[in-house]
Amino acid sequence: MQTAEPQLPTHGKPLVLIVDDEELILDVMSQMLARLGYQTIVARNGQSAIELFAKAKVRIDLVILDLVLPDMAGTAVFKALKKMAPAIKIILSSGLDTDHYQATKGSGFSGFLQKPFGTRALSALLTDIL
C-alpha cells in the first residue's frame, strides 16, 4: 500500500518526530503533543525515521523513539540520527519493562517514557528536555 509522503510543517511550533510501529500510539501521541503546542511528523519504522530525519533534521526539535521497531532496533535508529545531528534530543519510549531502558542508560538518550503514559508525564519530560 503506497502512502503519501508526509508534509513537513513550515514554521511555528516545535516539531517532534514520533517513531513507532503502532498506529494507535502514533495517533494518540500526535494528539497529545498537539494539545501541548507541538507539531508532529510520524515514522512507522526505523528506515522511514532515518529518511525523514535526513530530509528535515534542521527543523526537527525532538525525536520520540520506540525501542522495538519491525525493521531495526530503536538503538540502531538512535545511532543513525545522532550521527547526522549529534545535538538532537531523543526520548526513548517503550512498553517493555524499565530494565530494557536501564540497559541503554548512558547511551545519550535525553529521557525515557514508559508506555502507557499520560499527557502530564509527557509534558513534564518535554519541559525538562526542551
N, CA, C and O atoms as a Tinker XYZ file with bonds, in Angstrom:
   520  protein
     1  N      0.844000   -1.180000    0.000000    73     2
     2  CA     0.000000    0.000000    0.000000    64     1     3
     3  C      0.889000    1.242000    0.000000    63     2     4     5
     4  O      1.699000    1.419000    0.910000    81     3
     5  N      0.753000    2.068000   -0.967000    73     3     6
     6  CA     1.538000    3.289000   -1.112000    64     5     7
     7  C      0.907000    4.392000   -0.270000    63     6     8     9
     8  O     -0.293000    4.642000   -0.378000    81     7
     9  N      1.704000    5.052000    0.565000    73     7    10
    10  CA     1.184000    6.161000    1.354000    64     9    11
    11  C      1.841000    7.444000    0.875000    63    10    12    13
    12  O      2.973000    7.449000    0.391000    81    11
    13  N      1.103000    8.522000    1.023000    73    11    14
    14  CA     1.634000    9.822000    0.612000    64    13    15
    15  C      2.798000   10.203000    1.513000    63    14    16    17
    16  O      2.791000    9.900000    2.706000    81    15
    17  N      3.785000   10.860000    0.951000    73    15    18
    18  CA     4.921000   11.318000    1.736000    64    17    19
    19  C      4.455000   12.409000    2.690000    63    18    20    21
    20  O      3.751000   13.332000    2.280000    81    19
    21  N      4.846000   12.309000    3.977000    73    19    22
    22  CA     4.391000   13.309000    4.932000    64    21    23
    23  C      4.898000   14.700000    4.572000    63    22    24    25
    24  O      6.022000   14.866000    4.098000    81    23
    25  N      4.062000   15.675000    4.802000    73    23    26
    26  CA     4.435000   17.058000    4.571000    64    25    27
    27  C      5.015000   17.625000    5.859000    63    26    28    29
    28  O      4.431000   17.451000    6.928000    81    27
    29  N      6.137000   18.288000    5.772000    73    27    30
    30  CA     6.770000   18.866000    6.945000    64    29    31
    31  C      6.153000   20.228000    7.245000    63    30    32    33
    32  O      5.940000   21.031000    6.337000    81    31
    33  N      5.864000   20.488000    8.528000    73    31    34
    34  CA     5.394000   21.815000    8.884000    64    33    35
    35  C      6.458000   22.841000    8.521000    63    34    36    37
    36  O      7.652000   22.544000    8.555000    81    35
    37  N      6.030000   24.031000    8.179000    73    35    38
    38  CA     6.979000   25.017000    7.683000    64    37    39
    39  C      7.419000   26.050000    8.713000    63    38    40    41
    40  O      8.481000   26.651000    8.550000    81    39
    41  N      6.647000   26.275000    9.759000    73    39    42
    42  CA     7.036000   27.299000   10.721000    64    41    43
    43  C      6.237000   27.136000   12.001000    63    42    44    45
    44  O      5.306000   26.335000   12.081000    81    43
    45  N      6.626000   27.918000   12.998000    73    43    46
    46  CA     5.822000   27.987000   14.206000    64    45    47
    47  C      6.300000   27.109000   15.344000    63    46    48    49
    48  O      7.434000   27.232000   15.807000    81    47
    49  N      5.441000   26.237000   15.782000    73    47    50
    50  CA     5.640000   25.424000   16.975000    64    49    51
    51  C      6.798000   24.440000   16.809000    63    50    52    53
    52  O      7.170000   24.092000   15.689000    81    51
    53  N      7.368000   23.990000   17.944000    73    51    54
    54  CA     8.426000   22.982000   17.871000    64    53    55
    55  C      7.936000   21.717000   17.155000    63    54    56    57
    56  O      6.770000   21.338000   17.263000    81    55
    57  N      8.838000   21.086000   16.436000    73    55    58
    58  CA     8.498000   19.909000   15.635000    64    57    59
    59  C      9.079000   18.651000   16.274000    63    58    60    61
    60  O     10.273000   18.582000   16.565000    81    59
    61  N      8.213000   17.655000   16.489000    73    59    62
    62  CA     8.596000   16.389000   17.098000    64    61    63
    63  C      8.391000   15.265000   16.084000    63    62    64    65
    64  O      7.318000   15.131000   15.496000    81    63
    65  N      9.428000   14.468000   15.892000    73    63    66
    66  CA     9.323000   13.258000   15.076000    64    65    67
    67  C      8.995000   12.107000   16.008000    63    66    68    69
    68  O      9.757000   11.813000   16.930000    81    67
    69  N      7.855000   11.449000   15.771000    73    67    70
    70  CA     7.443000   10.286000   16.565000    64    69    71
    71  C      7.722000    9.043000   15.739000    63    70    72    73
    72  O      7.284000    8.943000   14.593000    81    71
    73  N      8.447000    8.097000   16.316000    73    71    74
    74  CA     8.794000    6.860000   15.623000    64    73    75
    75  C      8.211000    5.694000   16.405000    63    74    76    77
    76  O      8.662000    5.380000   17.507000    81    75
    77  N      7.197000    5.052000   15.819000    73    75    78
    78  CA     6.548000    3.906000   16.462000    64    77    79
    79  C      5.841000    3.100000   15.391000    63    78    80    81
    80  O      5.388000    3.660000   14.392000    81    79
    81  N      5.743000    1.805000   15.582000    73    79    82
    82  CA     5.092000    0.960000   14.582000    64    81    83
    83  C      3.610000    0.740000   14.867000    63    82    84    85
    84  O      2.921000    0.107000   14.066000    81    83
    85  N      3.108000    1.246000   15.984000    73    83    86
    86  CA     1.701000    1.067000   16.326000    64    85    87
    87  C      0.910000    2.328000   15.970000    63    86    88    89
    88  O      1.160000    3.410000   16.503000    81    87
    89  N     -0.036000    2.163000   15.069000    73    87    90
    90  CA    -0.842000    3.284000   14.569000    64    89    91
    91  C     -1.560000    4.022000   15.699000    63    90    92    93
    92  O     -1.596000    5.252000   15.711000    81    91
    93  N     -2.126000    3.285000   16.639000    73    91    94
    94  CA    -2.850000    3.901000   17.748000    64    93    95
    95  C     -1.924000    4.800000   18.570000    63    94    96    97
    96  O     -2.311000    5.901000   18.961000    81    95
    97  N     -0.723000    4.337000   18.827000    73    95    98
    98  CA     0.230000    5.136000   19.600000    64    97    99
    99  C      0.612000    6.395000   18.829000    63    98   100   101
   100  O      0.699000    7.477000   19.409000    81    99
   101  N      0.838000    6.259000   17.530000    73    99   102
   102  CA     1.161000    7.434000   16.714000    64   101   103
   103  C      0.033000    8.461000   16.766000    63   102   104   105
   104  O      0.282000    9.657000   16.920000    81   103
   105  N     -1.207000    7.992000   16.637000    73   103   106
   106  CA    -2.360000    8.900000   16.662000    64   105   107
   107  C     -2.518000    9.582000   18.011000    63   106   108   109
   108  O     -2.671000   10.801000   18.085000    81   107
   109  N     -2.482000    8.787000   19.082000    73   107   110
   110  CA    -2.684000    9.342000   20.423000    64   109   111
   111  C     -1.553000   10.300000   20.800000    63   110   112   113
   112  O     -1.801000   11.380000   21.335000    81   111
   113  N     -0.313000    9.900000   20.518000    73   111   114
   114  CA     0.814000   10.766000   20.859000    64   113   115
   115  C      0.776000   12.060000   20.049000    63   114   116   117
   116  O      1.091000   13.127000   20.576000    81   115
   117  N      0.398000   11.978000   18.785000    73   115   118
   118  CA     0.279000   13.191000   17.963000    64   117   119
   119  C     -0.768000   14.133000   18.543000    63   118   120   121
   120  O     -0.561000   15.346000   18.587000    81   119
   121  N     -1.894000   13.576000   18.989000    73   119   122
   122  CA    -2.950000   14.398000   19.590000    64   121   123
   123  C     -2.485000   15.027000   20.904000    63   122   124   125
   124  O     -2.748000   16.201000   21.166000    81   123
   125  N     -1.797000   14.239000   21.721000    73   123   126
   126  CA    -1.286000   14.756000   22.995000    64   125   127
   127  C     -0.311000   15.909000   22.745000    63   126   128   129
   128  O     -0.393000   16.957000   23.385000    81   127
   129  N      0.595000   15.701000   21.821000    73   127   130
   130  CA     1.593000   16.732000   21.521000    64   129   131
   131  C      0.950000   17.985000   20.934000    63   130   132   133
   132  O      1.374000   19.100000   21.238000    81   131
   133  N     -0.060000   17.810000   20.104000    73   131   134
   134  CA    -0.766000   18.961000   19.536000    64   133   135
   135  C     -1.422000   19.781000   20.653000    63   134   136   137
   136  O     -1.371000   21.011000   20.636000    81   135
   137  N     -2.033000   19.098000   21.619000    73   135   138
   138  CA    -2.641000   19.808000   22.754000    64   137   139
   139  C     -1.593000   20.553000   23.581000    63   138   140   141
   140  O     -1.897000   21.564000   24.214000    81   139
   141  N     -0.369000   20.051000   23.569000    73   139   142
   142  CA     0.712000   20.695000   24.321000    64   141   143
   143  C      1.424000   21.787000   23.516000    63   142   144   145
   144  O      2.331000   22.448000   24.021000    81   143
   145  N      1.002000   21.969000   22.257000    73   143   146
   146  CA     1.563000   23.048000   21.455000    64   145   147
   147  C      2.685000   22.649000   20.517000    63   146   148   149
   148  O      3.452000   23.505000   20.077000    81   147
   149  N      2.798000   21.369000   20.203000    73   147   150
   150  CA     3.845000   20.886000   19.306000    64   149   151
   151  C      3.255000   20.450000   17.969000    63   150   152   153
   152  O      2.090000   20.062000   17.890000    81   151
   153  N      4.069000   20.518000   16.924000    73   151   154
   154  CA     3.745000   19.927000   15.631000    64   153   155
   155  C      4.401000   18.545000   15.598000    63   154   156   157
   156  O      5.408000   18.314000   16.266000    81   155
   157  N      3.829000   17.639000   14.824000    73   155   158
   158  CA     4.424000   16.302000   14.755000    64   157   159
   159  C      4.495000   15.806000   13.319000    63   158   160   161
   160  O      3.700000   16.182000   12.457000    81   159
   161  N      5.479000   14.948000   13.104000    73   159   162
   162  CA     5.526000   14.105000   11.921000    64   161   163
   163  C      5.784000   12.701000   12.458000    63   162   164   165
   164  O      6.354000   12.540000   13.537000    81   163
   165  N      5.369000   11.699000   11.713000    73   163   166
   166  CA     5.487000   10.342000   12.222000    64   165   167
   167  C      6.224000    9.439000   11.236000    63   166   168   169
   168  O      6.191000    9.638000   10.022000    81   167
   169  N      6.888000    8.444000   11.808000    73   167   170
   170  CA     7.530000    7.393000   11.024000    64   169   171
   171  C      7.113000    6.071000   11.647000    63   170   172   173
   172  O      7.109000    5.924000   12.869000    81   171
   173  N      6.761000    5.108000   10.799000    73   171   174
   174  CA     6.255000    3.831000   11.274000    64   173   175
   175  C      7.320000    2.748000   11.387000    63   174   176   177
   176  O      7.033000    1.627000   11.806000    81   175
   177  N      8.539000    3.086000   11.014000    73   175   178
   178  CA     9.647000    2.135000   11.169000    64   177   179
   179  C     10.960000    2.914000   11.186000    63   178   180   181
   180  O     10.990000    4.123000   10.953000    81   179
   181  N     12.035000    2.198000   11.466000    73   179   182
   182  CA    13.331000    2.838000   11.607000    64   181   183
   183  C     13.841000    3.475000   10.333000    63   182   184   185
   184  O     14.351000    4.595000   10.360000    81   183
   185  N     13.712000    2.779000    9.218000    73   183   186
   186  CA    14.224000    3.318000    7.948000    64   185   187
   187  C     13.497000    4.597000    7.558000    63   186   188   189
   188  O     14.122000    5.555000    7.103000    81   187
   189  N     12.175000    4.616000    7.736000    73   187   190
   190  CA    11.406000    5.840000    7.443000    64   189   191
   191  C     11.840000    6.988000    8.345000    63   190   192   193
   192  O     11.931000    8.133000    7.903000    81   191
   193  N     12.106000    6.677000    9.600000    73   191   194
   194  CA    12.552000    7.709000   10.540000    64   193   195
   195  C     13.867000    8.328000   10.090000    63   194   196   197
   196  O     14.032000    9.548000   10.113000    81   195
   197  N     14.793000    7.481000    9.685000    73   195   198
   198  CA    16.104000    7.966000    9.240000    64   197   199
   199  C     15.958000    8.828000    7.985000    63   198   200   201
   200  O     16.599000    9.873000    7.868000    81   199
   201  N     15.121000    8.391000    7.052000    73   199   202
   202  CA    14.907000    9.155000    5.817000    64   201   203
   203  C     14.239000   10.501000    6.092000    63   202   204   205
   204  O     14.661000   11.524000    5.554000    81   203
   205  N     13.197000   10.504000    6.930000    73   203   206
   206  CA    12.524000   11.760000    7.281000    64   205   207
   207  C     13.480000   12.707000    7.992000    63   206   208   209
   208  O     13.512000   13.906000    7.714000    81   207
   209  N     14.248000   12.156000    8.902000    73   207   210
   210  CA    15.184000   12.986000    9.654000    64   209   211
   211  C     16.235000   13.594000    8.743000    63   210   212   213
   212  O     16.572000   14.770000    8.877000    81   211
   213  N     16.747000   12.807000    7.828000    73   211   214
   214  CA    17.756000   13.311000    6.894000    64   213   215
   215  C     17.196000   14.475000    6.081000    63   214   216   217
   216  O     17.907000   15.433000    5.778000    81   215
   217  N     15.934000   14.383000    5.736000    73   215   218
   218  CA    15.295000   15.427000    4.932000    64   217   219
   219  C     15.017000   16.684000    5.757000    63   218   220   221
   220  O     15.095000   17.799000    5.240000    81   219
   221  N     14.693000   16.505000    7.039000    73   219   222
   222  CA    14.192000   17.633000    7.829000    64   221   223
   223  C     14.971000   17.902000    9.105000    63   222   224   225
   224  O     14.459000   18.591000    9.988000    81   223
   225  N     16.182000   17.389000    9.239000    73   223   226
   226  CA    16.868000   17.454000   10.517000    64   225   227
   227  C     17.029000   18.864000   11.076000    63   226   228   229
   228  O     17.037000   19.041000   12.294000    81   227
   229  N     17.154000   19.841000   10.235000    73   227   230
   230  CA    17.309000   21.204000   10.742000    64   229   231
   231  C     16.009000   21.740000   11.347000    63   230   232   233
   232  O     16.020000   22.715000   12.097000    81   231
   233  N     14.916000   21.108000   11.020000    73   231   234
   234  CA    13.621000   21.547000   11.543000    64   233   235
   235  C     13.151000   20.739000   12.750000    63   234   236   237
   236  O     12.335000   21.230000   13.531000    81   235
   237  N     13.640000   19.529000   12.920000    73   235   238
   238  CA    13.158000   18.665000   13.996000    64   237   239
   239  C     13.826000   19.065000   15.307000    63   238   240   241
   240  O     15.050000   19.134000   15.416000    81   239
   241  N     12.975000   19.326000   16.296000    73   239   242
   242  CA    13.468000   19.754000   17.605000    64   241   243
   243  C     13.685000   18.588000   18.565000    63   242   244   245
   244  O     14.505000   18.677000   19.479000    81   243
   245  N     12.952000   17.497000   18.359000    73   243   246
   246  CA    12.983000   16.377000   19.287000    64   245   247
   247  C     12.477000   15.131000   18.584000    63   246   248   249
   248  O     11.642000   15.217000   17.684000    81   247
   249  N     12.983000   13.964000   18.995000    73   247   250
   250  CA    12.517000   12.686000   18.475000    64   249   251
   251  C     12.032000   11.844000   19.647000    63   250   252   253
   252  O     12.713000   11.745000   20.668000    81   251
   253  N     10.851000   11.233000   19.503000    73   251   254
   254  CA    10.367000   10.252000   20.463000    64   253   255
   255  C     10.421000    8.914000   19.735000    63   254   256   257
   256  O      9.722000    8.709000   18.743000    81   255
   257  N     11.252000    8.010000   20.235000    73   255   258
   258  CA    11.634000    6.801000   19.516000    64   257   259
   259  C     11.268000    5.544000   20.289000    63   258   260   261
   260  O     11.700000    5.354000   21.426000    81   259
   261  N     10.472000    4.690000   19.664000    73   259   262
   262  CA    10.137000    3.396000   20.257000    64   261   263
   263  C     11.383000    2.519000   20.250000    63   262   264   265
   264  O     12.168000    2.546000   19.302000    81   263
   265  N     11.556000    1.749000   21.305000    73   263   266
   266  CA    12.721000    0.872000   21.413000    64   265   267
   267  C     12.647000   -0.310000   20.449000    63   266   268   269
   268  O     13.666000   -0.749000   19.916000    81   267
   269  N     11.430000   -0.826000   20.227000    73   267   270
   270  CA    11.255000   -2.014000   19.389000    64   269   271
   271  C     10.494000   -1.632000   18.119000    63   270   272   273
   272  O      9.333000   -1.228000   18.177000    81   271
   273  N     11.158000   -1.764000   16.983000    73   271   274
   274  CA    10.563000   -1.455000   15.681000    64   273   275
   275  C     10.653000   -2.695000   14.803000    63   274   276   277
   276  O     11.497000   -3.557000   15.050000    81   275
   277  N      9.800000   -2.808000   13.779000    73   275   278
   278  CA     9.779000   -4.034000   12.979000    64   277   279
   279  C     11.011000   -4.247000   12.104000    63   278   280   281
   280  O     11.362000   -5.389000   11.806000    81   279
   281  N     11.668000   -3.177000   11.689000    73   279   282
   282  CA    12.767000   -3.339000   10.735000    64   281   283
   283  C     14.158000   -3.173000   11.328000    63   282   284   285
   284  O     15.140000   -3.624000   10.738000    81   283
   285  N     14.253000   -2.535000   12.478000    73   283   286
   286  CA    15.558000   -2.351000   13.126000    64   285   287
   287  C     15.342000   -1.940000   14.572000    63   286   288   289
   288  O     14.279000   -1.430000   14.926000    81   287
   289  N     16.330000   -2.158000   15.391000    73   287   290
   290  CA    16.230000   -1.778000   16.802000    64   289   291
   291  C     16.220000   -0.266000   16.952000    63   290   292   293
   292  O     16.858000    0.452000   16.183000    81   291
   293  N     15.488000    0.205000   17.950000    73   291   294
   294  CA    15.463000    1.628000   18.227000    64   293   295
   295  C     16.848000    2.179000   18.513000    63   294   296   297
   296  O     17.136000    3.329000   18.181000    81   295
   297  N     17.704000    1.380000   19.119000    73   295   298
   298  CA    19.067000    1.835000   19.401000    64   297   299
   299  C     19.848000    2.073000   18.112000    63   298   300   301
   300  O     20.689000    2.971000   18.062000    81   299
   301  N     19.585000    1.282000   17.067000    73   299   302
   302  CA    20.256000    1.490000   15.773000    64   301   303
   303  C     19.761000    2.783000   15.122000    63   302   304   305
   304  O     20.545000    3.519000   14.523000    81   303
   305  N     18.470000    3.055000   15.241000    73   303   306
   306  CA    17.905000    4.307000   14.713000    64   305   307
   307  C     18.527000    5.483000   15.467000    63   306   308   309
   308  O     18.926000    6.479000   14.863000    81   307
   309  N     18.602000    5.356000   16.782000    73   307   310
   310  CA    19.203000    6.387000   17.619000    64   309   311
   311  C     20.614000    6.726000   17.131000    63   310   312   313
   312  O     20.945000    7.896000   16.941000    81   311
   313  N     21.432000    5.708000   16.930000    73   311   314
   314  CA    22.814000    5.929000   16.485000    64   313   315
   315  C     22.865000    6.619000   15.126000    63   314   316   317
   316  O     23.702000    7.495000   14.905000    81   315
   317  N     21.978000    6.232000   14.217000    73   315   318
   318  CA    21.951000    6.853000   12.886000    64   317   319
   319  C     21.559000    8.328000   12.978000    63   318   320   321
   320  O     22.154000    9.171000   12.307000    81   319
   321  N     20.557000    8.643000   13.807000    73   319   322
   322  CA    20.111000   10.033000   13.950000    64   321   323
   323  C     21.194000   10.883000   14.617000    63   322   324   325
   324  O     21.437000   12.019000   14.209000    81   323
   325  N     21.833000   10.334000   15.632000    73   323   326
   326  CA    22.889000   11.068000   16.341000    64   325   327
   327  C     24.095000   11.313000   15.442000    63   326   328   329
   328  O     24.788000   12.319000   15.587000    81   327
   329  N     24.343000   10.394000   14.518000    73   327   330
   330  CA    25.450000   10.583000   13.578000    64   329   331
   331  C     25.162000   11.771000   12.658000    63   330   332   333
   332  O     26.065000   12.531000   12.308000    81   331
   333  N     23.885000   11.922000   12.270000    73   331   334
   334  CA    23.504000   13.041000   11.398000    64   333   335
   335  C     23.439000   14.356000   12.156000    63   334   336   337
   336  O     23.784000   15.403000   11.609000    81   335
   337  N     23.002000   14.317000   13.408000    73   335   338
   338  CA    22.827000   15.540000   14.209000    64   337   339
   339  C     23.133000   15.214000   15.666000    63   338   340   341
   340  O     22.227000   14.888000   16.432000    81   339
   341  N     24.393000   15.300000   16.052000    73   339   342
   342  CA    24.798000   14.896000   17.401000    64   341   343
   343  C     24.042000   15.585000   18.539000    63   342   344   345
   344  O     23.909000   15.012000   19.621000    81   343
   345  N     23.550000   16.793000   18.316000    73   343   346
   346  CA    22.884000   17.533000   19.387000    64   345   347
   347  C     21.387000   17.240000   19.498000    63   346   348   349
   348  O     20.735000   17.745000   20.412000    81   347
   349  N     20.829000   16.438000   18.590000    73   347   350
   350  CA    19.383000   16.192000   18.614000    64   349   351
   351  C     18.987000   15.503000   19.924000    63   350   352   353
   352  O     19.680000   14.609000   20.410000    81   351
   353  N     17.880000   15.932000   20.467000    73   351   354
   354  CA    17.353000   15.344000   21.697000    64   353   355
   355  C     16.429000   14.186000   21.302000    63   354   356   357
   356  O     15.529000   14.345000   20.477000    81   355
   357  N     16.674000   13.017000   21.912000    73   355   358
   358  CA    15.889000   11.822000   21.592000    64   357   359
   359  C     15.395000   11.197000   22.880000    63   358   360   361
   360  O     16.174000   10.884000   23.780000    81   359
   361  N     14.064000   11.018000   22.951000    73   359   362
   362  CA    13.430000   10.342000   24.073000    64   361   363
   363  C     13.143000    8.909000   23.652000    63   362   364   365
   364  O     12.550000    8.673000   22.599000    81   363
   365  N     13.556000    7.964000   24.463000    73   363   366
   366  CA    13.262000    6.561000   24.227000    64   365   367
   367  C     11.908000    6.251000   24.840000    63   366   368   369
   368  O     11.612000    6.682000   25.954000    81   367
   369  N     11.087000    5.507000   24.117000    73   367   370
   370  CA     9.768000    5.125000   24.593000    64   369   371
   371  C      9.610000    3.624000   24.438000    63   370   372   373
   372  O      9.985000    3.053000   23.414000    81   371
   373  N      9.045000    2.981000   25.471000    73   371   374
   374  CA     8.892000    1.536000   25.386000    64   373   375
   375  C      7.788000    1.047000   26.303000    63   374   376   377
   376  O      7.547000    1.606000   27.373000    81   375
   377  N      7.129000   -0.002000   25.862000    73   375   378
   378  CA     6.158000   -0.695000   26.696000    64   377   379
   379  C      6.812000   -1.831000   27.453000    63   378   380   381
   380  O      6.183000   -2.465000   28.300000    81   379
   381  N      8.081000   -2.092000   27.148000    73   379   382
   382  CA     8.826000   -3.123000   27.859000    64   381   383
   383  C      9.172000   -2.611000   29.251000    63   382   384   385
   384  O      9.071000   -1.414000   29.523000    81   383
   385  N      9.574000   -3.508000   30.117000    73   383   386
   386  CA     9.915000   -3.079000   31.466000    64   385   387
   387  C     11.136000   -2.155000   31.447000    63   386   388   389
   388  O     11.870000   -2.088000   30.461000    81   387
   389  N     11.325000   -1.466000   32.533000    73   387   390
   390  CA    12.383000   -0.462000   32.592000    64   389   391
   391  C     13.781000   -1.063000   32.569000    63   390   392   393
   392  O     14.752000   -0.328000   32.389000    81   391
   393  N     13.917000   -2.375000   32.745000    73   391   394
   394  CA    15.234000   -3.000000   32.632000    64   393   395
   395  C     15.827000   -2.765000   31.249000    63   394   396   397
   396  O     17.038000   -2.598000   31.104000    81   395
   397  N     14.963000   -2.753000   30.229000    73   395   398
   398  CA    15.446000   -2.510000   28.867000    64   397   399
   399  C     15.992000   -1.085000   28.738000    63   398   400   401
   400  O     16.987000   -0.853000   28.052000    81   399
   401  N     15.338000   -0.144000   29.398000    73   399   402
   402  CA    15.847000    1.226000   29.382000    64   401   403
   403  C     17.161000    1.314000   30.162000    63   402   404   405
   404  O     18.106000    1.968000   29.722000    81   403
   405  N     17.213000    0.659000   31.309000    73   403   406
   406  CA    18.430000    0.690000   32.119000    64   405   407
   407  C     19.635000    0.226000   31.308000    63   406   408   409
   408  O     20.742000    0.739000   31.474000    81   407
   409  N     19.409000   -0.752000   30.428000    73   407   410
   410  CA    20.499000   -1.267000   29.596000    64   409   411
   411  C     21.016000   -0.228000   28.605000    63   410   412   413
   412  O     22.153000   -0.322000   28.143000    81   411
   413  N     20.180000    0.769000   28.276000    73   411   414
   414  CA    20.581000    1.803000   27.321000    64   413   415
   415  C     21.054000    3.085000   28.016000    63   414   416   417
   416  O     21.542000    4.000000   27.354000    81   415
   417  N     20.913000    3.155000   29.340000    73   415   418
   418  CA    21.321000    4.367000   30.061000    64   417   419
   419  C     22.782000    4.680000   29.788000    63   418   420   421
   420  O     23.611000    3.778000   29.666000    81   419
   421  N     23.081000    5.939000   29.696000    73   419   422
   422  CA    24.444000    6.347000   29.400000    64   421   423
   423  C     24.738000    6.363000   27.911000    63   422   424   425
   424  O     25.853000    6.680000   27.495000    81   423
   425  N     23.732000    6.020000   27.105000    73   423   426
   426  CA    23.921000    5.977000   25.658000    64   425   427
   427  C     23.620000    7.307000   24.991000    63   426   428   429
   428  O     23.800000    7.448000   23.781000    81   427
   429  N     23.165000    8.281000   25.760000    73   427   430
   430  CA    22.897000    9.592000   25.197000    64   429   431
   431  C     21.442000    9.929000   24.981000    63   430   432   433
   432  O     21.131000   10.987000   24.432000    81   431
   433  N     20.529000    9.049000   25.404000    73   431   434
   434  CA    19.110000    9.383000   25.301000    64   433   435
   435  C     18.810000   10.546000   26.232000    63   434   436   437
   436  O     19.393000   10.647000   27.312000    81   435
   437  N     17.908000   11.417000   25.822000    73   435   438
   438  CA    17.557000   12.578000   26.629000    64   437   439
   439  C     16.555000   12.245000   27.726000    63   438   440   441
   440  O     16.433000   12.982000   28.704000    81   439
   441  N     15.837000   11.135000   27.565000    73   439   442
   442  CA    14.843000   10.755000   28.550000    64   441   443
   443  C     14.171000    9.457000   28.169000    63   442   444   445
   444  O     14.477000    8.863000   27.135000    81   443
   445  N     13.249000    9.019000   29.017000    73   443   446
   446  CA    12.547000    7.758000   28.813000    64   445   447
   447  C     11.077000    7.932000   29.164000    63   446   448   449
   448  O     10.736000    8.526000   30.187000    81   447
   449  N     10.204000    7.398000   28.293000    73   447   450
   450  CA     8.763000    7.359000   28.536000    64   449   451
   451  C      8.329000    5.898000   28.584000    63   450   452   453
   452  O      8.418000    5.185000   27.585000    81   451
   453  N      7.860000    5.458000   29.748000    73   451   454
   454  CA     7.350000    4.102000   29.886000    64   453   455
   455  C      5.898000    4.088000   29.415000    63   454   456   457
   456  O      5.065000    4.820000   29.950000    81   455
   457  N      5.587000    3.252000   28.409000    73   455   458
   458  CA     4.220000    3.110000   27.926000    64   457   459
   459  C      3.445000    2.231000   28.897000    63   458   460   461
   460  O      4.011000    1.276000   29.428000    81   459
   461  N      2.190000    2.515000   29.144000    73   459   462
   462  CA     1.458000    3.701000   28.680000    64   461   463
   463  C      1.802000    4.911000   29.551000    63   462   464   465
   464  O      2.152000    4.765000   30.723000    81   463
   465  N      1.699000    6.086000   28.975000    73   463   466
   466  CA     1.956000    7.321000   29.700000    64   465   467
   467  C      0.865000    8.316000   29.359000    63   466   468   469
   468  O      0.178000    8.180000   28.346000    81   467
   469  N      0.711000    9.310000   30.204000    73   467   470
   470  CA    -0.318000   10.324000   30.002000    64   469   471
   471  C      0.274000   11.650000   29.577000    63   470   472   473
   472  O      1.491000   11.810000   29.494000    81   471
   473  N     -0.598000   12.585000   29.313000    73   471   474
   474  CA    -0.192000   13.913000   28.866000    64   473   475
   475  C      0.681000   14.600000   29.910000    63   474   476   477
   476  O      1.641000   15.289000   29.564000    81   475
   477  N      0.353000   14.414000   31.181000    73   475   478
   478  CA     1.119000   15.077000   32.242000    64   477   479
   479  C      2.576000   14.606000   32.250000    63   478   480   481
   480  O      3.491000   15.424000   32.342000    81   479
   481  N      2.793000   13.287000   32.155000    73   479   482
   482  CA     4.165000   12.754000   32.136000    64   481   483
   483  C      4.912000   13.225000   30.891000    63   482   484   485
   484  O      6.088000   13.582000   30.965000    81   483
   485  N      4.231000   13.225000   29.756000    73   483   486
   486  CA     4.842000   13.684000   28.508000    64   485   487
   487  C      5.220000   15.161000   28.608000    63   486   488   489
   488  O      6.327000   15.552000   28.236000    81   487
   489  N      4.300000   15.974000   29.108000    73   487   490
   490  CA     4.539000   17.407000   29.251000    64   489   491
   491  C      5.717000   17.695000   30.182000    63   490   492   493
   492  O      6.567000   18.530000   29.873000    81   491
   493  N      5.766000   17.008000   31.313000    73   491   494
   494  CA     6.837000   17.211000   32.276000    64   493   495
   495  C      8.198000   16.863000   31.665000    63   494   496   497
   496  O      9.170000   17.597000   31.846000    81   495
   497  N      8.262000   15.756000   30.952000    73   495   498
   498  CA     9.527000   15.352000   30.350000    64   497   499
   499  C      9.960000   16.342000   29.265000    63   498   500   501
   500  O     11.133000   16.711000   29.199000    81   499
   501  N      9.027000   16.773000   28.419000    73   499   502
   502  CA     9.356000   17.739000   27.380000    64   501   503
   503  C      9.821000   19.062000   27.961000    63   502   504   505
   504  O     10.738000   19.692000   27.434000    81   503
   505  N      9.194000   19.477000   29.035000    73   503   506
   506  CA     9.594000   20.724000   29.697000    64   505   507
   507  C     11.017000   20.613000   30.224000    63   506   508   509
   508  O     11.803000   21.553000   30.105000    81   507
   509  N     11.347000   19.464000   30.807000    73   507   510
   510  CA    12.699000   19.249000   31.319000    64   509   511
   511  C     13.733000   19.241000   30.191000    63   510   512   513
   512  O     14.828000   19.781000   30.350000    81   511
   513  N     13.395000   18.642000   29.075000    73   511   514
   514  CA    14.353000   18.455000   27.985000    64   513   515
   515  C     14.508000   19.700000   27.116000    63   514   516   517
   516  O     15.621000   20.085000   26.759000    81   515
   517  N     13.379000   20.322000   26.780000    73   515   518
   518  CA    13.443000   21.474000   25.889000    64   517   519
   519  C     13.459000   22.769000   26.691000    63   518   520
   520  O     13.510000   23.853000   26.111000    81   519
